[in-house]
Amino acid sequence: QVQLVESGGGLVQAGDSLRLSCAASGRTLSTYAVGWFRQAPGKEREFVAAISWSGGSAYYEDSVKGRFTISRDNAKNLVYLQMNSLKPEDTAIYYCAADARFGRGVAFDYWGQGTQVTVSS
């Protein structure tokens, strides 16, 4: 079983950048695909991005394409979400999740506790 801890959230202005980190412990992260999700107040949790075990493949939700980049460093057991050109509508709690499977529609098994991202206009 893998444990996940997110960090890097904060309060920024529209147009700014943030990099979120997802640190894994318990098992090596290279055996898991990792995804980022977010949940805004009053809304359902939504998919943001996912990356394959080696980092060779990734896919994104349409609204973040070209602004967000998911990457990973398996040697450090870390996955990142670089967020550029942030918009107020990006405000949410961001969660990372891990699963042995990779692909659209995967129900991720392991979740972190989340990190708050707030973008002011």
BATI-739055 format. One record per residue: residue in one letter; residue number from 1; x, y, z of N, C-alpha, C in turn. Coordinates in Angstrom, 1 decimal. Each point is the difference from the previous one (the first is absolute). Last residue first. Example, Ala and Ser with C-alpha at 12.3 -4.5 7.8 and 13.67 -1.06 7.14 Angstrom:
% BATI-739055
@rest = s | nr = 2 | npx = 12.8 | npy = -2.2 | npz = 7.1 | capx = 0.9 | capy = 1.1 | capz = 0.0 | cpx = -0.8 | cpy = 1.1 | cpz = 0.8
@rest = a | nr = 1 | npx = 0.3 | npy = -5.7 | npz = -0.1 | capx = -0.9 | capy = 1.2 | capz = 0.0 | cpx = 0.9 | cpy = 1.2 | cpz = 0.0
END
This chain:
% BATI-739055
@rest = s | nr = 121 | npx = -8.6 | npy = 37.0 | npz = -8.2 | capx = -0.1 | capy = 0.7 | capz = -1.3 | cpx = 0.6 | cpy = 1.4 | cpz = 0.1
@rest = s | nr = 120 | npx = 1.3 | npy = -4.8 | npz = 2.7 | capx = -0.8 | capy = 1.2 | capz = 0.1 | cpx = 0.1 | cpy = 0.8 | cpz = -1.3
@rest = v | nr = 119 | npx = 0.6 | npy = -5.3 | npz = 1.8 | capx = 0.5 | capy = 1.0 | capz = -1.0 | cpx = -1.0 | cpy = 1.2 | cpz = 0.1
@rest = t | nr = 118 | npx = 1.6 | npy = -4.7 | npz = 3.0 | capx = -0.9 | capy = 1.1 | capz = -0.1 | cpx = 0.6 | cpy = 1.1 | cpz = -1.0
@rest = v | nr = 117 | npx = 0.6 | npy = -5.5 | npz = 1.9 | capx = 0.4 | capy = 1.0 | capz = -0.9 | cpx = -1.0 | cpy = 1.1 | cpz = -0.2
@rest = q | nr = 116 | npx = 1.3 | npy = -4.3 | npz = 3.7 | capx = -0.9 | capy = 1.0 | capz = -0.5 | cpx = 0.8 | cpy = 0.9 | cpz = -1.0
@rest = t | nr = 115 | npx = 0.5 | npy = -5.4 | npz = 1.1 | capx = 0.7 | capy = 1.3 | capz = 0.3 | cpx = -0.9 | cpy = 1.1 | cpz = -0.6
@rest = g | nr = 114 | npx = -0.4 | npy = -5.8 | npz = 1.6 | capx = -0.3 | capy = 1.2 | capz = -0.8 | cpx = 0.8 | cpy = 1.2 | cpz = 0.5
@rest = q | nr = 113 | npx = 0.1 | npy = -4.9 | npz = 1.1 | capx = -1.0 | capy = 0.8 | capz = 0.8 | cpx = -0.3 | cpy = 1.3 | cpz = -0.6
@rest = g | nr = 112 | npx = 1.4 | npy = -4.6 | npz = -2.7 | capx = 0.5 | capy = 0.8 | capz = 1.0 | cpx = -1.0 | cpy = 0.8 | cpz = 0.6
@rest = w | nr = 111 | npx = -0.5 | npy = -5.0 | npz = -2.4 | capx = -0.2 | capy = 1.4 | capz = 0.0 | cpx = 0.7 | cpy = 0.7 | cpz = 1.1
@rest = y | nr = 110 | npx = -0.9 | npy = -5.0 | npz = -3.1 | capx = 0.7 | capy = 0.7 | capz = 1.1 | cpx = 0.0 | cpy = 1.5 | cpz = -0.2
@rest = d | nr = 109 | npx = -2.1 | npy = -3.1 | npz = -3.2 | capx = -0.1 | capy = -0.6 | capz = 1.3 | cpx = 0.5 | cpy = 0.8 | cpz = 1.2
@rest = f | nr = 108 | npx = -2.3 | npy = 1.2 | npz = -5.1 | capx = 1.2 | capy = 0.0 | capz = 0.8 | cpx = -0.2 | cpy = -0.5 | cpz = 1.4
@rest = a | nr = 107 | npx = -2.4 | npy = -0.8 | npz = -4.9 | capx = -0.4 | capy = 0.4 | capz = 1.4 | cpx = 1.2 | cpy = -0.1 | cpz = 0.9
@rest = v | nr = 106 | npx = -0.3 | npy = 0.9 | npz = -5.5 | capx = 0.5 | capy = -0.8 | capz = 1.1 | cpx = -0.5 | cpy = 0.5 | cpz = 1.3
@rest = g | nr = 105 | npx = -0.7 | npy = 1.9 | npz = -4.5 | capx = -1.0 | capy = -0.7 | capz = 0.7 | cpx = 0.4 | cpy = -0.9 | cpz = 1.1
@rest = r | nr = 104 | npx = 3.5 | npy = 1.1 | npz = -3.8 | capx = -1.2 | capy = 0.8 | capz = 0.3 | cpx = -1.1 | cpy = -0.8 | cpz = 0.7
@rest = g | nr = 103 | npx = 5.1 | npy = -1.5 | npz = 0.7 | capx = -1.0 | capy = 0.1 | capz = -1.1 | cpx = -1.1 | cpy = 0.9 | cpz = 0.4
@rest = f | nr = 102 | npx = 3.7 | npy = -3.4 | npz = 2.6 | capx = 0.1 | capy = 1.3 | capz = -0.7 | cpx = -1.0 | cpy = 0.0 | cpz = -1.2
@rest = r | nr = 101 | npx = 1.1 | npy = -2.9 | npz = 5.1 | capx = -0.5 | capy = 0.0 | capz = -1.4 | cpx = 0.2 | cpy = 1.5 | cpz = -0.5
@rest = a | nr = 100 | npx = 1.0 | npy = -1.2 | npz = 4.5 | capx = 0.8 | capy = -0.9 | capz = -0.8 | cpx = -0.3 | cpy = 0.1 | cpz = -1.5
@rest = d | nr = 99 | npx = -0.8 | npy = 4.2 | npz = 3.4 | capx = -0.6 | capy = -1.3 | capz = -0.3 | cpx = 1.0 | cpy = -0.8 | cpz = -0.9
@rest = a | nr = 98 | npx = -0.8 | npy = 5.0 | npz = 3.1 | capx = 0.8 | capy = -1.0 | capz = -0.6 | cpx = -0.7 | cpy = -1.3 | cpz = -0.2
@rest = a | nr = 97 | npx = -0.6 | npy = 5.9 | npz = 1.0 | capx = -0.5 | capy = -1.4 | capz = 0.2 | cpx = 0.9 | cpy = -0.9 | cpz = -0.8
@rest = c | nr = 96 | npx = -0.6 | npy = 5.5 | npz = 2.1 | capx = 0.7 | capy = -1.0 | capz = -0.9 | cpx = -0.5 | cpy = -1.4 | cpz = 0.4
@rest = y | nr = 95 | npx = -2.3 | npy = 5.2 | npz = 0.4 | capx = 0.3 | capy = -1.3 | capz = 0.5 | cpx = 0.9 | cpy = -0.8 | cpz = -0.9
@rest = y | nr = 94 | npx = -2.0 | npy = 5.4 | npz = 1.3 | capx = 0.6 | capy = -0.9 | capz = -1.0 | cpx = 0.5 | cpy = -1.3 | cpz = 0.7
@rest = i | nr = 93 | npx = -3.8 | npy = 4.2 | npz = 0.7 | capx = 0.9 | capy = -0.9 | capz = 0.7 | cpx = 0.5 | cpy = -1.0 | cpz = -1.1
@rest = a | nr = 92 | npx = -1.4 | npy = 4.9 | npz = -1.6 | capx = -0.6 | capy = -1.3 | capz = 0.4 | cpx = 1.0 | cpy = -0.6 | cpz = 1.0
@rest = t | nr = 91 | npx = -0.4 | npy = 4.1 | npz = -4.1 | capx = 0.0 | capy = -0.1 | capz = 1.4 | cpx = -0.7 | cpy = -1.3 | cpz = 0.5
@rest = d | nr = 90 | npx = 0.5 | npy = 1.8 | npz = -4.6 | capx = 0.9 | capy = -1.1 | capz = 0.4 | cpx = 0.0 | cpy = -0.2 | cpz = 1.6
@rest = e | nr = 89 | npx = -2.3 | npy = 3.6 | npz = -2.3 | capx = -0.7 | capy = -1.3 | capz = -0.1 | cpx = 0.8 | cpy = -1.2 | cpz = 0.3
@rest = p | nr = 88 | npx = 1.9 | npy = 4.4 | npz = -0.3 | capx = -0.8 | capy = -0.1 | capz = 1.2 | cpx = -0.8 | cpy = -1.4 | cpz = 0.0
@rest = k | nr = 87 | npx = 4.5 | npy = 0.0 | npz = -2.7 | capx = -1.2 | capy = 0.8 | capz = -0.1 | cpx = -0.8 | cpy = -0.2 | cpz = 1.3
@rest = l | nr = 86 | npx = 5.5 | npy = -0.6 | npz = -2.0 | capx = -1.1 | capy = -0.4 | capz = 0.8 | cpx = -1.2 | cpy = 1.0 | cpz = -0.1
@rest = s | nr = 85 | npx = 4.6 | npy = -1.1 | npz = -2.4 | capx = -1.2 | capy = 0.9 | capz = -0.4 | cpx = -1.2 | cpy = -0.4 | cpz = 0.8
@rest = n | nr = 84 | npx = 3.2 | npy = -3.8 | npz = 0.7 | capx = 0.3 | capy = 1.3 | capz = -0.5 | cpx = -1.2 | cpy = 0.7 | cpz = -0.4
@rest = m | nr = 83 | npx = 1.9 | npy = -4.5 | npz = 2.9 | capx = -1.2 | capy = 0.7 | capz = -0.4 | cpx = 0.4 | cpy = 1.4 | cpz = -0.4
@rest = q | nr = 82 | npx = 2.1 | npy = -5.3 | npz = 0.9 | capx = 0.3 | capy = 1.4 | capz = -0.2 | cpx = -1.2 | cpy = 0.7 | cpz = -0.6
@rest = l | nr = 81 | npx = 0.8 | npy = -4.5 | npz = 3.0 | capx = -0.9 | capy = 0.6 | capz = -0.9 | cpx = 0.4 | cpy = 1.5 | cpz = -0.1
@rest = y | nr = 80 | npx = 2.5 | npy = -5.1 | npz = 1.5 | capx = -0.2 | capy = 1.4 | capz = 0.0 | cpx = -1.2 | cpy = 0.4 | cpz = -0.9
@rest = v | nr = 79 | npx = 2.4 | npy = -4.4 | npz = 3.0 | capx = -0.7 | capy = 0.4 | capz = -1.2 | cpx = -0.4 | cpy = 1.5 | cpz = 0.2
@rest = l | nr = 78 | npx = 3.7 | npy = -3.9 | npz = 2.4 | capx = -0.7 | capy = 1.3 | capz = -0.1 | cpx = -0.7 | cpy = 0.1 | cpz = -1.3
@rest = n | nr = 77 | npx = 3.6 | npy = -3.1 | npz = 2.0 | capx = -1.4 | capy = -0.3 | capz = 0.4 | cpx = -0.9 | cpy = 1.2 | cpz = 0.0
@rest = k | nr = 76 | npx = 4.7 | npy = -0.4 | npz = -1.5 | capx = -0.3 | capy = 0.8 | capz = 1.3 | cpx = -1.4 | cpy = -0.4 | cpz = 0.5
@rest = a | nr = 75 | npx = 1.7 | npy = -2.0 | npz = -4.0 | capx = 1.1 | capy = -0.1 | capz = 1.0 | cpx = -0.3 | cpy = 0.7 | cpz = 1.3
@rest = n | nr = 74 | npx = -3.0 | npy = 0.4 | npz = -3.7 | capx = -0.1 | capy = -1.3 | capz = 0.7 | cpx = 1.1 | cpy = -0.2 | cpz = 1.0
@rest = d | nr = 73 | npx = -2.4 | npy = 4.3 | npz = -2.2 | capx = 1.4 | capy = -0.4 | capz = 0.3 | cpx = -0.1 | cpy = -1.2 | cpz = 0.9
@rest = r | nr = 72 | npx = -3.6 | npy = 2.9 | npz = -3.6 | capx = 0.3 | capy = -0.8 | capz = 1.2 | cpx = 1.5 | cpy = -0.3 | cpz = 0.0
@rest = s | nr = 71 | npx = -4.4 | npy = 3.4 | npz = -2.1 | capx = 1.2 | capy = -0.7 | capz = -0.2 | cpx = 0.4 | cpy = -0.8 | cpz = 1.2
@rest = i | nr = 70 | npx = -4.0 | npy = 3.4 | npz = -2.7 | capx = 0.2 | capy = -1.0 | capz = 1.0 | cpx = 1.4 | cpy = -0.6 | cpz = -0.3
@rest = t | nr = 69 | npx = -2.4 | npy = 5.0 | npz = -1.2 | capx = 0.8 | capy = -1.1 | capz = -0.5 | cpx = 0.3 | cpy = -1.0 | cpz = 1.2
@rest = f | nr = 68 | npx = -3.5 | npy = 4.5 | npz = -1.9 | capx = 0.5 | capy = -0.9 | capz = 1.0 | cpx = 0.9 | cpy = -1.1 | cpz = -0.6
@rest = r | nr = 67 | npx = -1.9 | npy = 3.2 | npz = -2.8 | capx = 0.3 | capy = 0.8 | capz = 1.1 | cpx = 0.7 | cpy = -0.8 | cpz = 1.1
@rest = g | nr = 66 | npx = -1.6 | npy = -1.8 | npz = -4.2 | capx = 0.8 | capy = 1.2 | capz = -0.4 | cpx = 0.4 | cpy = 0.8 | cpz = 1.2
@rest = k | nr = 65 | npx = -4.2 | npy = -2.9 | npz = 0.8 | capx = 1.0 | capy = -0.3 | capz = -1.1 | cpx = 0.7 | cpy = 1.3 | cpz = -0.4
@rest = v | nr = 64 | npx = -3.7 | npy = -0.4 | npz = 3.2 | capx = 1.3 | capy = 0.2 | capz = 0.5 | cpx = 1.1 | cpy = -0.2 | cpz = -1.1
@rest = s | nr = 63 | npx = -4.8 | npy = -0.7 | npz = -0.6 | capx = 0.2 | capy = 1.4 | capz = 0.4 | cpx = 1.4 | cpy = 0.3 | cpz = 0.5
@rest = d | nr = 62 | npx = -1.4 | npy = -4.5 | npz = -1.5 | capx = 0.1 | capy = 1.0 | capz = -1.1 | cpx = 0.3 | cpy = 1.4 | cpz = 0.6
@rest = e | nr = 61 | npx = 1.8 | npy = -4.4 | npz = 2.4 | capx = -1.3 | capy = 0.6 | capz = -0.1 | cpx = 0.1 | cpy = 1.2 | cpz = -1.0
@rest = y | nr = 60 | npx = 3.8 | npy = -3.8 | npz = -0.4 | capx = -0.5 | capy = 1.2 | capz = 0.8 | cpx = -1.5 | cpy = 0.2 | cpz = -0.3
@rest = y | nr = 59 | npx = 4.6 | npy = -3.9 | npz = -0.3 | capx = -1.2 | capy = 0.6 | capz = -0.6 | cpx = -0.6 | cpy = 1.0 | cpz = 1.0
@rest = a | nr = 58 | npx = 4.8 | npy = -3.2 | npz = -1.3 | capx = -0.8 | capy = 0.8 | capz = 1.0 | cpx = -1.2 | cpy = 0.5 | cpz = -0.8
@rest = s | nr = 57 | npx = 4.8 | npy = -3.5 | npz = -0.2 | capx = -1.3 | capy = 0.4 | capz = -0.5 | cpx = -0.7 | cpy = 0.8 | cpz = 1.0
@rest = g | nr = 56 | npx = 4.4 | npy = -1.6 | npz = 0.8 | capx = 0.0 | capy = 0.1 | capz = -1.4 | cpx = -1.3 | cpy = 0.4 | cpz = -0.7
@rest = g | nr = 55 | npx = 1.5 | npy = -1.0 | npz = 4.8 | capx = -0.1 | capy = 1.4 | capz = -0.4 | cpx = -0.1 | cpy = 0.2 | cpz = -1.6
@rest = s | nr = 54 | npx = 0.0 | npy = -4.2 | npz = 2.8 | capx = 1.4 | capy = 0.5 | capz = -0.3 | cpx = 0.0 | cpy = 1.5 | cpz = -0.4
@rest = w | nr = 53 | npx = -4.2 | npy = -2.1 | npz = 1.2 | capx = 1.0 | capy = -0.5 | capz = 1.0 | cpx = 1.4 | cpy = 0.6 | cpz = -0.3
@rest = s | nr = 52 | npx = -4.1 | npy = 2.9 | npz = -1.9 | capx = 0.3 | capy = -1.5 | capz = 0.1 | cpx = 1.2 | cpy = -0.3 | cpz = 0.9
@rest = i | nr = 51 | npx = -3.6 | npy = 4.2 | npz = 0.4 | capx = 1.3 | capy = -0.3 | capz = -0.6 | cpx = 0.2 | cpy = -1.5 | cpz = 0.2
@rest = a | nr = 50 | npx = -4.2 | npy = 4.2 | npz = 0.1 | capx = 0.6 | capy = -1.3 | capz = 0.5 | cpx = 1.2 | cpy = -0.3 | cpz = -0.8
@rest = a | nr = 49 | npx = -3.9 | npy = 4.3 | npz = 1.5 | capx = 1.1 | capy = -0.5 | capz = -0.9 | cpx = 0.4 | cpy = -1.4 | cpz = 0.6
@rest = v | nr = 48 | npx = -4.2 | npy = 2.4 | npz = 1.3 | capx = 0.9 | capy = 1.0 | capz = -0.5 | cpx = 1.0 | cpy = -0.5 | cpz = -1.0
@rest = f | nr = 47 | npx = -5.2 | npy = -1.4 | npz = 2.3 | capx = 1.3 | capy = -0.4 | capz = -0.5 | cpx = 0.7 | cpy = 1.2 | cpz = -0.5
@rest = e | nr = 46 | npx = -3.9 | npy = 0.5 | npz = 3.8 | capx = 0.2 | capy = -0.2 | capz = -1.4 | cpx = 1.5 | cpy = -0.4 | cpz = -0.3
@rest = r | nr = 45 | npx = -4.2 | npy = 0.4 | npz = 4.1 | capx = 1.4 | capy = -0.1 | capz = -0.3 | cpx = 0.1 | cpy = -0.3 | cpz = -1.5
@rest = e | nr = 44 | npx = -4.2 | npy = 2.8 | npz = 1.5 | capx = 0.5 | capy = -1.4 | capz = 0.2 | cpx = 1.5 | cpy = 0.0 | cpz = -0.4
@rest = k | nr = 43 | npx = -2.4 | npy = 4.4 | npz = 2.2 | capx = 0.1 | capy = -0.8 | capz = -1.2 | cpx = 0.5 | cpy = -1.4 | cpz = 0.2
@rest = g | nr = 42 | npx = -0.5 | npy = 3.7 | npz = 3.3 | capx = -1.3 | capy = -0.2 | capz = -0.6 | cpx = 0.0 | cpy = -0.8 | cpz = -1.3
@rest = p | nr = 41 | npx = 4.6 | npy = 2.1 | npz = 1.1 | capx = -1.1 | capy = 0.0 | capz = 1.0 | cpx = -1.3 | cpy = -0.2 | cpz = -0.7
@rest = a | nr = 40 | npx = 4.1 | npy = -2.3 | npz = -2.3 | capx = -0.3 | capy = 1.4 | capz = 0.3 | cpx = -1.2 | cpy = 0.0 | cpz = 1.0
@rest = q | nr = 39 | npx = 3.9 | npy = -3.7 | npz = -1.5 | capx = -1.3 | capy = 0.2 | capz = 0.4 | cpx = -0.2 | cpy = 1.4 | cpz = 0.5
@rest = r | nr = 38 | npx = 3.6 | npy = -3.5 | npz = -3.1 | capx = -0.3 | capy = 1.2 | capz = 0.8 | cpx = -1.5 | cpy = 0.0 | cpz = 0.3
@rest = f | nr = 37 | npx = 4.6 | npy = -3.5 | npz = -1.7 | capx = -1.4 | capy = 0.4 | capz = 0.0 | cpx = -0.2 | cpy = 1.3 | cpz = 0.8
@rest = w | nr = 36 | npx = 4.1 | npy = -3.4 | npz = -2.4 | capx = -0.4 | capy = 1.2 | capz = 0.8 | cpx = -1.4 | cpy = 0.2 | cpz = -0.3
@rest = g | nr = 35 | npx = 3.2 | npy = -4.7 | npz = -0.4 | capx = -0.9 | capy = 1.0 | capz = -0.5 | cpx = -0.1 | cpy = 1.2 | cpz = 0.9
@rest = v | nr = 34 | npx = 3.3 | npy = -4.7 | npz = -1.4 | capx = -0.4 | capy = 1.0 | capz = 1.0 | cpx = -0.9 | cpy = 1.1 | cpz = -0.7
@rest = a | nr = 33 | npx = 2.1 | npy = -5.6 | npz = -0.3 | capx = -0.4 | capy = 1.2 | capz = -0.7 | cpx = -0.5 | cpy = 1.0 | cpz = 1.0
@rest = y | nr = 32 | npx = 3.4 | npy = -3.9 | npz = 1.5 | capx = -1.3 | capy = 0.6 | capz = 0.0 | cpx = -0.1 | cpy = 1.1 | cpz = -1.1
@rest = t | nr = 31 | npx = 4.0 | npy = -2.4 | npz = 1.5 | capx = -1.0 | capy = -1.1 | capz = -0.3 | cpx = -1.4 | cpy = 0.5 | cpz = -0.2
@rest = s | nr = 30 | npx = 3.8 | npy = 2.7 | npz = 1.3 | capx = 0.1 | capy = -0.3 | capz = -1.4 | cpx = -0.9 | cpy = -1.2 | cpz = -0.4
@rest = l | nr = 29 | npx = 0.7 | npy = 1.9 | npz = 4.5 | capx = -1.1 | capy = 0.7 | capz = -0.8 | cpx = 0.1 | cpy = -0.5 | cpz = -1.5
@rest = t | nr = 28 | npx = 1.3 | npy = -2.8 | npz = 4.6 | capx = 0.6 | capy = 0.8 | capz = -1.0 | cpx = -1.0 | cpy = 0.5 | cpz = -1.0
@rest = r | nr = 27 | npx = -1.4 | npy = -0.8 | npz = 5.1 | capx = 0.4 | capy = -0.8 | capz = -1.2 | cpx = 0.6 | cpy = 0.9 | cpz = -1.0
@rest = g | nr = 26 | npx = -0.7 | npy = 1.7 | npz = 4.3 | capx = -0.5 | capy = -1.3 | capz = 0.2 | cpx = 0.3 | cpy = -1.0 | cpz = -1.1
@rest = s | nr = 25 | npx = -0.5 | npy = 5.5 | npz = -0.7 | capx = 0.7 | capy = -0.9 | capz = 1.0 | cpx = -0.7 | cpy = -1.3 | cpz = 0.1
@rest = a | nr = 24 | npx = 0.2 | npy = 5.0 | npz = -3.2 | capx = -0.5 | capy = -1.3 | capz = 0.3 | cpx = 0.9 | cpy = -0.7 | cpz = 1.0
@rest = a | nr = 23 | npx = -1.6 | npy = 5.3 | npz = -1.8 | capx = 1.1 | capy = -0.9 | capz = 0.5 | cpx = -0.6 | cpy = -1.3 | cpz = 0.4
@rest = c | nr = 22 | npx = -1.1 | npy = 4.5 | npz = -3.2 | capx = -0.6 | capy = -1.2 | capz = 0.6 | cpx = 1.1 | cpy = -1.0 | cpz = 0.4
@rest = s | nr = 21 | npx = -0.6 | npy = 5.7 | npz = -1.4 | capx = 0.7 | capy = -1.2 | capz = 0.1 | cpx = -0.8 | cpy = -1.1 | cpz = 0.7
@rest = l | nr = 20 | npx = -0.7 | npy = 5.0 | npz = -3.0 | capx = -0.4 | capy = -0.9 | capz = 1.1 | cpx = 0.9 | cpy = -1.3 | cpz = -0.1
@rest = r | nr = 19 | npx = 0.5 | npy = 5.4 | npz = -1.7 | capx = 0.3 | capy = -1.4 | capz = -0.3 | cpx = -0.4 | cpy = -0.8 | cpz = 1.2
@rest = l | nr = 18 | npx = -1.4 | npy = 5.0 | npz = -2.5 | capx = 0.2 | capy = -0.8 | capz = 1.2 | cpx = 0.5 | cpy = -1.4 | cpz = -0.4
@rest = s | nr = 17 | npx = -0.9 | npy = 5.5 | npz = -2.1 | capx = 0.3 | capy = -1.4 | capz = -0.1 | cpx = 0.1 | cpy = -0.6 | cpz = 1.3
@rest = d | nr = 16 | npx = -2.8 | npy = 4.6 | npz = -2.2 | capx = 1.2 | capy = -0.5 | capz = 0.7 | cpx = 0.1 | cpy = -1.5 | cpz = -0.2
@rest = g | nr = 15 | npx = -3.7 | npy = 2.7 | npz = -1.6 | capx = 1.1 | capy = 0.1 | capz = -0.8 | cpx = 1.3 | cpy = -0.6 | cpz = 0.6
@rest = a | nr = 14 | npx = -3.8 | npy = 1.6 | npz = 3.3 | capx = -0.2 | capy = -0.4 | capz = -1.4 | cpx = 1.2 | cpy = 0.3 | cpz = -0.9
@rest = q | nr = 13 | npx = 1.0 | npy = -0.5 | npz = 5.2 | capx = -0.8 | capy = 0.9 | capz = -0.9 | cpx = -0.2 | cpy = -0.7 | cpz = -1.4
@rest = v | nr = 12 | npx = 0.8 | npy = -2.6 | npz = 4.9 | capx = 0.7 | capy = 0.7 | capz = -1.0 | cpx = -1.0 | cpy = 0.9 | cpz = -0.8
@rest = l | nr = 11 | npx = 0.7 | npy = -3.6 | npz = 4.6 | capx = -0.8 | capy = 1.1 | capz = -0.6 | cpx = 0.9 | cpy = 0.8 | cpz = -1.0
@rest = g | nr = 10 | npx = 0.6 | npy = -5.4 | npz = 1.3 | capx = 0.1 | capy = 1.3 | capz = 0.6 | cpx = -0.9 | cpy = 1.0 | cpz = -0.7
@rest = g | nr = 9 | npx = 2.6 | npy = -5.5 | npz = 0.0 | capx = -1.1 | capy = 0.9 | capz = -0.3 | cpx = 0.2 | cpy = 1.3 | cpz = 0.7
@rest = g | nr = 8 | npx = 3.0 | npy = -3.9 | npz = 0.2 | capx = 0.2 | capy = 1.0 | capz = -1.0 | cpx = -1.1 | cpy = 1.0 | cpz = -0.3
@rest = s | nr = 7 | npx = 0.0 | npy = -5.5 | npz = 1.6 | capx = 0.6 | capy = 1.3 | capz = 0.5 | cpx = 0.1 | cpy = 1.0 | cpz = -1.1
@rest = e | nr = 6 | npx = -2.0 | npy = -5.5 | npz = 1.5 | capx = 0.1 | capy = 1.1 | capz = -0.9 | cpx = 0.6 | cpy = 1.3 | cpz = 0.7
@rest = v | nr = 5 | npx = 0.1 | npy = -5.7 | npz = 0.7 | capx = -0.1 | capy = 1.3 | capz = 0.7 | cpx = 0.3 | cpy = 1.1 | cpz = -1.0
@rest = l | nr = 4 | npx = -1.1 | npy = -5.8 | npz = 0.5 | capx = 0.3 | capy = 1.2 | capz = -0.8 | cpx = -0.3 | cpy = 1.3 | cpz = 0.8
@rest = q | nr = 3 | npx = 1.0 | npy = -5.8 | npz = 0.3 | capx = -0.5 | capy = 1.1 | capz = 0.6 | cpx = 0.4 | cpy = 1.3 | cpz = -0.8
@rest = v | nr = 2 | npx = -0.6 | npy = -5.6 | npz = -1.1 | capx = 0.7 | capy = 1.2 | capz = -0.1 | cpx = -0.7 | cpy = 1.1 | cpz = 0.7
@rest = q | nr = 1 | npx = 0.3 | npy = -5.8 | npz = 0.1 | capx = -0.8 | capy = 1.2 | capz = 0.0 | cpx = 0.9 | cpy = 1.2 | cpz = 0.0
END
